[in-house]
Amino acid sequence: GAARLYAGDFDGASEAWKASTKLDPNPASYSNTGAALFYANRFPEAIRNYRAALALNPDDHRLWGNLAEALLLDGTDPEETRKAYDSAISLAEAVKAINPDDAPTLSRLAVYYAAIDRADIAVRHMSRAQELAGLDIDVLYDSAVALTLMDQLTAAKEVITKALDAGYPGTLMQADPLLRYQ
């Protein structure tokens, strides 16, 4: 599934992960299937897979964030989208309380706060995550998404370039519906 995802074959990746899920239904297999469907712009199916992952692991902020992003792009239920972001924020803030220097959690928080129009908090988390992680590709990706959600497209493009230069897969960056959101 991962090889197909990175090659841009999102339908093939989702089929591979669906087969994996049949053999071993677990949060990661559902989440990976959801991710492939998300990149394929198949949001209702992605939402179903993220919900299945959450049914098995409701305490993972990343799963709530993934669900919220799919709901956002699906656009059918703003109230449910907000609740999913609120759950992601609550769980990620609990992680941050244990380790305030957890750069991946800080960068995800930046995305969550940007999505609910809390740019001030998003920028603070994004800046701290970048300070801690430097050119970590996942932190750069999250920063690009947060900036896009805040409609700071010039800054987002600069961060996208840094992420690509640091090794973030170009196929994923080009296909990412969040970066095409605006």
KOLDO-809936 format. One record per atom (N, C-alpha, C): residue in one letter; z, x, y. Coordinates in steps of 0.02 Angstrom, whole numbers, padded with zeros to 5 digits, always signed. Each point is the difference from the previous one (the first is absolute). Layout:
BEGIN
aZXY
...
! end
This chain:
BEGIN
g+00000+00040-00059
g+00000-00040+00059
g+00000+00042+00063
a+00041+00052+00000
a+00005+00042+00060
a-00066+00035+00014
a-00031+00026-00052
a-00064+00035+00010
a-00052-00048+00030
r-00002-00061-00024
r-00048-00048+00026
r+00017-00020+00072
l+00065-00007+00014
l+00022-00017+00067
l-00024+00054+00050
y+00014+00063-00016
y-00018+00055+00045
y-00076+00009+00006
a-00036-00024-00050
a-00073+00003+00003
a-00029-00060+00038
g+00043-00047+00020
g-00023-00058+00037
g-00022-00058-00044
d+00011+00005-00065
d-00017-00054-00047
d+00062-00044-00008
f+00011-00043+00050
f+00062-00039+00002
f+00002-00055-00054
d-00058-00029-00015
d-00001-00050-00053
d+00013+00034-00068
g-00030+00058-00011
g+00013+00037-00062
g+00072+00022-00005
a+00030+00021+00055
a+00070+00020+00001
a+00045-00059-00017
s-00015-00058+00030
s+00043-00059-00014
s-00006-00020-00074
e-00060+00004-00028
e-00008-00017-00071
e+00038+00049-00045
a-00002+00064+00017
a+00037+00050-00040
a+00075-00013+00004
w+00025-00016+00059
w+00071-00013+00008
w+00020-00067-00030
k-00045-00049+00001
k+00016-00063-00034
k+00008+00012-00075
a-00043+00041-00028
a+00006+00017-00071
a+00066+00036-00014
s+00019+00045+00045
s+00064+00035-00007
s+00058-00049+00004
t-00005-00048+00045
t+00053-00049+00009
t+00009-00043-00063
k-00055-00015-00033
k+00005-00039-00063
k+00040+00039-00052
l-00008+00066-00001
l+00036+00042-00048
l+00073+00010+00020
d+00011+00007+00065
d+00068+00014+00024
d+00009-00031+00069
p+00018-00064+00002
p+00010-00031+00066
p+00062+00027+00035
n-00012+00037+00053
n+00055+00030+00038
n-00018-00001+00074
p+00049+00012+00044
p-00015-00004+00071
p-00057+00045+00023
a-00003+00061-00027
a-00053+00046+00021
a-00069-00025-00021
s-00006-00027-00060
s-00066-00022-00022
s-00024-00060+00041
y+00046-00046+00016
y-00019-00056+00043
y-00016+00023+00071
s+00040+00047+00025
s-00012+00025+00068
s-00066+00037+00005
n-00015+00042-00050
n-00063+00036+00000
n-00059-00048-00003
t+00006-00051-00042
t-00053-00050-00003
t-00008-00034+00068
g+00057-00017+00030
g-00002-00030+00067
g-00034+00045+00051
a+00014+00065-00004
a-00030+00047+00048
a-00076+00001-00007
a-00024+00003-00062
a-00072+00001-00011
a-00032-00064+00027
l+00032-00056-00013
l-00026-00064+00024
l+00003-00004+00076
f+00052+00029+00029
f+00007+00003+00073
f-00059+00037+00031
y-00015+00059-00028
y-00056+00040+00026
y-00067-00037-00010
a-00003-00042-00051
a-00061-00039-00013
a-00002-00064+00042
n+00049-00007+00045
n+00005-00060+00043
n+00009-00064-00039
r+00030+00005-00058
r+00015-00058-00042
r+00074-00016+00009
f+00017-00024+00060
f+00070-00007+00020
f+00040-00050-00041
p-00027-00060-00016
p+00040-00046-00041
p+00021+00030-00068
e-00046+00037-00031
e+00016+00033-00064
e+00050+00057+00010
a-00008+00037+00054
a+00047+00053+00015
a+00070-00029+00010
i+00003-00056+00037
i+00064-00033+00013
i+00033-00020-00066
r-00038-00028-00046
r+00029-00020-00065
r+00029+00060-00037
n-00035+00057+00002
n+00024+00059-00034
n+00062+00030+00034
y+00001+00000+00066
y+00059+00025+00035
y+00060-00046-00014
r-00011-00064-00003
r+00055-00047-00017
r+00025+00013-00070
a-00045+00015-00046
a+00021+00015-00069
a+00041+00065-00001
a-00020+00049+00038
a+00039+00062+00004
a+00069-00013+00029
l+00003-00041+00051
l+00064-00017+00032
l+00045-00040-00047
a-00029-00041-00042
a+00041-00037-00048
a+00037+00047-00047
l-00029+00058-00012
l+00031+00050-00044
l+00044+00049+00038
n-00014+00009+00065
n+00038+00048+00041
n+00003-00025+00072
p+00045-00047+00014
p+00003-00029+00067
p+00033+00044+00052
d+00024+00058-00019
d+00037+00043+00047
d-00041+00059+00026
d-00065+00000-00010
d-00042+00055+00023
d-00036-00020+00065
h+00019+00032+00054
h-00031-00018+00065
h-00075+00010+00000
r-00024+00048-00038
r-00072+00013+00000
r-00038-00060-00030
l+00028-00030-00052
l-00032-00059-00029
l-00001-00058+00050
w+00055-00010+00036
w+00002-00052+00052
w-00050+00016+00055
g-00005+00064+00019
g-00048+00020+00051
g-00072-00012-00023
n-00014+00017-00063
n-00067-00012-00026
n-00017-00074+00001
l+00048-00041-00022
l-00010-00073+00001
l-00013-00023+00072
a+00041+00023+00046
a-00008-00020+00071
a-00069+00018+00026
e-00024+00060-00016
e-00066+00021+00025
e-00055-00043-00029
a+00005-00017-00064
a-00051-00043-00031
a+00003-00071+00031
l+00061-00024+00011
l+00008-00065+00033
l-00028+00001+00071
l+00013+00054+00036
l-00026+00007+00068
l-00076-00006+00001
l-00032+00036-00044
l-00073+00001+00000
l-00029-00064-00031
d+00038-00032-00044
d-00022-00064-00027
d+00003-00053+00055
g+00050+00004+00043
g+00004-00042+00058
g+00019-00073-00010
t+00021-00018-00060
t+00012-00071-00013
t+00071-00023+00016
d+00049+00045+00002
d+00069-00022+00010
d+00039+00050+00042
p-00005-00005+00067
p+00035+00048+00043
p+00076+00001-00011
e+00029-00057-00015
e+00073-00002-00011
e+00019+00040-00062
e-00038-00008-00054
e+00014+00039-00060
e-00013+00074+00011
t-00051+00016+00039
t-00014+00069+00017
t+00060+00031+00036
r+00026-00036+00049
r+00058+00026+00038
r+00060+00009-00045
k+00013-00048-00045
k+00056+00006-00046
k-00007+00061-00046
a-00061+00013-00022
a-00011+00059-00043
a+00012+00064+00040
y-00024+00003+00062
y+00014+00059+00042
y+00075+00006+00012
d+00034-00055+00013
d+00073+00003+00011
d+00036+00026-00062
s-00021-00021-00059
s+00030+00027-00061
s-00013+00074-00008
a-00062+00021+00015
a-00017+00071-00004
a+00044+00040+00048
i+00008-00025+00061
i+00040+00035+00050
i+00072+00005-00022
s+00028-00054-00023
s+00070-00001-00021
s+00012+00051-00056
l-00043+00001-00050
l+00008+00047-00055
l-00012+00072+00021
a-00050+00011+00042
a-00014+00069+00024
a+00056+00025+00046
e+00027-00044+00040
e+00057+00021+00043
e+00059+00020-00042
a+00011-00033-00057
a+00054+00019-00046
a-00012+00070-00028
v-00062+00015-00016
v-00017+00068-00025
v+00012+00050+00056
k-00022-00017+00061
k+00010+00045+00057
k+00074+00012+00014
a+00042-00050-00011
a+00072+00009+00011
a+00029+00053-00046
i-00028+00006-00060
i+00023+00050-00048
i-00029+00068+00018
n-00064+00002+00020
n-00033+00063+00017
n-00042-00011+00063
p+00029+00013+00059
p-00036-00012+00062
p-00060+00047+00011
d-00007+00051-00042
d-00056+00046+00006
d-00052-00009-00056
d-00004-00059-00028
d-00049-00016-00052
d-00066-00017+00035
a-00043+00049+00008
a-00062-00009+00038
a-00044-00056-00027
p-00011-00005-00066
p-00042-00055-00024
p+00028-00069+00017
t+00066-00008-00004
t+00030-00064+00018
t-00007-00012+00075
l+00011+00051+00040
l-00008-00008+00072
l-00072-00019+00019
s-00048+00030-00034
s-00070-00016+00017
s-00018-00070-00023
r+00027-00023-00056
r-00011-00069-00020
r+00033-00048+00049
l+00061+00017+00022
l+00034-00041+00050
l-00043-00006+00063
a-00033+00054+00019
a-00044-00003+00059
a-00054-00053-00010
v-00029-00003-00059
v-00051-00050-00015
v+00030-00070+00004
y+00057-00009-00032
y+00030-00067-00002
y+00017-00024+00071
y+00030+00044+00039
y+00018-00020+00068
y-00062-00012+00044
a-00051+00041-00009
a-00062-00011+00038
a-00030-00068-00016
a+00004-00019-00063
a-00029-00064-00021
a+00036-00061+00029
i+00063+00009+00018
i+00037-00057+00028
i+00009+00009+00076
d-00043+00040+00029
d-00002+00009+00073
d+00064+00032+00028
r+00027+00048-00036
r+00057+00039+00025
r-00023+00072+00009
a-00047+00010+00047
a-00031+00065+00011
a+00051+00053+00017
d+00051-00018+00039
d+00050+00050+00020
d+00034+00031-00061
i+00019-00042-00047
i+00033+00025-00061
i-00050+00036-00044
a-00060-00027-00005
a-00052+00031-00041
a-00015+00071+00024
v-00008+00009+00064
v-00016+00066+00027
v+00057+00049-00014
r+00060-00022+00008
r+00058+00044-00013
r+00001+00023-00074
h-00011-00047-00046
h-00001+00019-00071
h-00060+00044-00017
m-00057-00017+00028
m-00061+00039-00013
m+00008+00072+00025
s+00026+00008+00060
s+00010+00067+00028
s+00047+00041-00042
r+00056-00031-00021
r+00049+00037-00041
r-00030+00018-00067
a-00037-00045-00031
a-00031+00014-00065
a-00049+00058+00006
q-00040+00000+00052
q-00048+00055+00010
q+00036+00066+00013
e+00054-00003+00038
e+00040+00060+00014
e+00027+00030-00065
l+00023-00043-00044
l+00029+00023-00064
l-00053+00022-00050
a-00056-00034-00001
a-00048+00009-00054
a-00061+00042+00019
g-00010+00013+00063
g-00059+00039+00020
g-00064-00034-00018
l-00040+00033-00041
l-00066-00026-00018
l-00001-00035-00068
d+00056-00030-00019
d+00002-00040-00061
d-00051-00056+00006
i-00045-00004-00049
i-00055-00048+00007
i+00023-00073-00001
d+00053-00015-00036
d+00023-00069-00002
d+00033-00020+00065
v+00037+00046+00031
v+00030-00014+00065
v-00054-00007+00053
l-00051+00042-00003
l-00055-00006+00047
l-00037-00067-00009
y-00011-00019-00063
y-00032-00064-00013
y+00041-00058+00030
d+00065+00000-00015
d+00043-00053+00027
d-00002-00001+00077
s-00002+00059+00030
s-00004+00003+00073
s-00065-00030+00025
a-00055+00013-00035
a-00064-00029+00020
a+00001-00076-00005
v+00031-00025-00053
v+00005-00073-00008
v+00044-00030+00055
a+00057+00031+00012
a+00045-00025+00053
a-00035-00001+00067
l-00035+00054+00016
l-00036+00004+00064
l-00055-00053+00004
t-00034-00012-00055
t-00052-00052-00002
t+00031-00069+00012
l+00056-00013-00034
l+00033-00064+00009
l+00025-00010+00071
m+00016+00056+00034
m+00022-00003+00070
m-00059+00002+00049
d-00061-00001-00027
d-00061+00001+00039
d-00008+00065+00041
q+00025+00054-00026
q-00008+00066+00030
q-00054+00037-00040
l-00061-00023+00008
l-00054+00020-00044
l-00022+00073+00010
t+00001+00024+00061
t-00018+00070+00013
t+00049+00046-00035
a+00065-00014+00008
a+00051+00041-00033
a-00006-00007-00076
a-00015-00060-00024
a-00008-00010-00073
a-00057+00043-00027
k-00056+00003+00037
k-00057+00040-00023
k+00018+00074-00003
e+00040+00024+00048
e+00022+00069-00001
e+00043+00015-00062
v+00044-00046-00016
v+00044+00009-00058
v-00041-00006-00065
i-00049-00045-00001
i-00044-00005-00059
i-00035+00066-00012
t-00025+00031+00052
t-00034+00065-00006
t+00049+00051-00029
k+00061+00002+00025
k+00050+00047-00027
k+00013-00013-00074
a+00007-00064-00018
a+00013-00018-00070
a-00058+00022-00045
l-00061-00013+00022
l-00058+00020-00039
l-00004+00076-00007
d+00013+00036+00055
d+00000+00073-00001
d+00054+00027-00047
a+00056-00036-00005
a+00055+00021-00043
a-00010-00020-00073
g-00053-00039-00014
g-00016-00016-00069
g+00006-00073-00021
y+00012-00045+00048
y+00003-00070-00019
y-00070-00021-00024
p-00005-00038-00054
p-00066-00019-00027
p-00041-00041+00050
g-00058+00026+00016
g-00045-00033+00047
g-00023-00068-00023
t-00009-00008-00066
t-00022-00065-00026
t+00052-00054+00015
l+00063+00018-00005
l+00053-00049+00014
l+00005-00014+00074
m-00005+00052+00040
m+00005-00009+00073
m-00057-00045+00025
q-00060+00012-00024
q-00057-00040+00023
q+00004-00073-00022
a+00027-00011-00059
a+00003-00068-00027
a+00062-00039+00020
d+00049+00034+00028
d+00065-00031+00013
d-00006-00059+00047
p+00017-00061-00024
p-00005-00058+00043
p+00049+00000+00058
l+00055+00036-00007
l+00048+00003+00055
l-00028+00040+00059
l-00039+00050-00015
l-00029+00040+00054
l-00061-00032+00031
r-00023-00053-00032
r-00055-00039+00029
r+00026-00066+00028
y+00066-00007+00000
y+00033-00062+00018
y-00018-00023+00071
q-00002+00046+00047
q-00012-00019+00070
q-00071-00015+00010
! end
